[in-house]
Amino acid sequence: MRHALHIDRQQPVPAGFVIVLGVDRLGDAGDVDDAVEAAEFGDNPVPRDANIMRTFESLGTGALVLFGAAAAGLLIITASVAGGRSALFPRWLVVAGYVAGVIVIVGGLFFIPLILFVLWMLVVGIVMLRGRPRTT
């Protein structure tokens, strides 16, 4: 960077010049590459493998699926409890909700049981649209 600015090593470089000219010359500046190669995290050098970022991305996606499945299962169980206590859902739907909720929570690691959440929501929607049978 100092070579590009033609500045003596003994003179301090104003920060504004480094930021503006450094960003401008980032693509072809050898000093930036040297700085990146010398970077360390604690006592460990900077990893040079792109698989590390792919691993973090996979872990993030897995965490979203896992915690999303837990939230979906808890939603099924909570809605089944509320629907059963208020007599909004028939008894069979409440029991099916308990079973589906537990399967979704426990089976959230495998991703396939999440289809139970969609099916349960579809059945609840149909039951609520049909309404309660009228008694006279």
C-alpha positions, 0 to 999 in steps of 0.5 A: 500500500505504501508503495502504491502511495509512494510514501516513506515507511517512516511517515504515518499514513492518514487513515482516510487514504488507506481506507479509500485507496485500499478499497480501490486497490483491493483486487490487485494489492499484494499487501492485502494478500500478505495481511490475510495470510498473516491473520490468526485466530488466537494461536491458530492460523486462518483456515484456507478450506472452503469446506468449513463454510459449507459445514457452518451452512449445513449446521445452520440449516440443520438447527433451523429444521430441528428447532422448527420441528420442535416449534411445530410439534409444540404448536400442534400439542398446544392447539390440541389442548386448547381445542380440546378444552374449548370443545372446538375440536372433536376428541379424535382430532385432539388425540391425533394432535397429541400423537402427531405433536410428539412424533414431529418433536421427536422425529424432527431430526429426520425431516420426514415427520414434518409432513404430519404438521402440514397434514394436521393443519389441513385436517384442522382447517377442514374440521373448523370449516365444517363446524360443529354438528347442530343439536336440536 
